[in-house]
Amino acid sequence: MVTVRYFAGARAAVGVDTETREAGSLDELVGQLVDAHGERLEKVLTACSFLVDGTSTRDRALVLAPGAVVDVLPPFAGG
């Protein structure tokens, strides 16, 4: 299982703080999230970066280890 944590606009698009999924890669995970949560989340994800176990990535081919934590991070405003 992979734990997905949502922040800011991603959390607003999904309506939950966290959820768990079975996924072997970041690309597979993103596909599942879009299928489950729809177009609103899909639009947000185009601008998101991801932290996988604390490491920033945009590599959707990244293999996810069982127990991984994926943070979905939309761009943040402010200074």
Secondary structure per residue as TSV (DSSP state, phi and psi in degrees):
chain	resnum	aa	ss	phi	psi
A	1	M	-	360.0	145.7
A	2	V	E	-116.2	133.9
A	3	T	E	-94.6	129.1
A	4	V	E	-110.4	125.9
A	5	R	E	-115.2	130.8
A	6	Y	E	-105.8	144.2
A	7	F	-	-130.7	149.2
A	8	A	H	50.8	-124.7
A	9	G	H	-61.8	-30.4
A	10	A	H	-66.9	-42.4
A	11	R	H	-63.0	-41.4
A	12	A	H	-63.6	-37.7
A	13	A	H	-70.4	-30.1
A	14	V	H	-94.8	-38.3
A	15	G	S	89.9	6.2
A	16	V	-	-137.3	159.3
A	17	D	S	-81.9	-39.8
A	18	T	E	-145.3	159.2
A	19	E	E	-157.1	166.2
A	20	T	E	-118.6	148.2
A	21	R	E	-143.8	158.8
A	22	E	-	-100.4	114.3
A	23	A	-	-151.8	141.6
A	24	G	S	-92.4	-19.1
A	25	S	B	-144.1	164.2
A	26	L	H	-63.0	-38.7
A	27	D	H	-62.3	-44.6
A	28	E	H	-61.8	-43.0
A	29	L	H	-61.2	-47.5
A	30	V	H	-60.3	-41.4
A	31	G	H	-60.3	-42.6
A	32	Q	H	-63.6	-41.6
A	33	L	H	-65.3	-42.1
A	34	V	H	-65.3	-43.1
A	35	D	H	-60.1	-40.0
A	36	A	H	-78.4	-34.6
A	37	H	H	-114.2	-10.6
A	38	G	-	87.0	-168.3
A	39	E	H	-61.8	-36.2
A	40	R	H	-60.4	-46.6
A	41	L	H	-68.2	-38.7
A	42	E	H	-56.6	-42.4
A	43	K	H	-63.7	-42.5
A	44	V	H	-64.1	-40.7
A	45	L	H	-64.4	-23.7
A	46	T	T	-63.6	-24.1
A	47	A	T	-105.5	-1.2
A	48	C	-	-82.0	153.0
A	49	S	E	-112.0	168.3
A	50	F	E	-129.5	142.4
A	51	L	E	-108.0	124.1
A	52	V	E	-113.1	112.5
A	53	D	T	50.7	41.5
A	54	G	T	86.1	-0.8
A	55	T	E	-109.8	126.0
A	56	S	E	-68.8	137.0
A	57	T	E	-152.7	151.6
A	58	R	-	-122.7	6.7
A	59	D	-	-78.2	100.5
A	60	R	T	-71.1	-14.6
A	61	A	T	-83.0	-4.1
A	62	L	-	-56.4	129.3
A	63	V	B	-77.5	133.0
A	64	L	-	-99.3	124.6
A	65	A	-	-75.9	149.2
A	66	P	T	-55.4	135.6
A	67	G	T	87.0	1.2
A	68	A	-	-62.8	152.9
A	69	V	E	-115.6	123.1
A	70	V	E	-113.9	117.7
A	71	D	E	-95.9	128.4
A	72	V	E	-99.2	113.9
A	73	L	E	-119.7	101.9
A	74	P	-	-69.7	163.7
A	75	P	-	-60.3	139.2
A	76	F	-	-102.3	140.0
A	77	A	-	-93.1	162.1
A	78	G	-	115.3	-174.1
A	79	G	-	-147.0	360.0
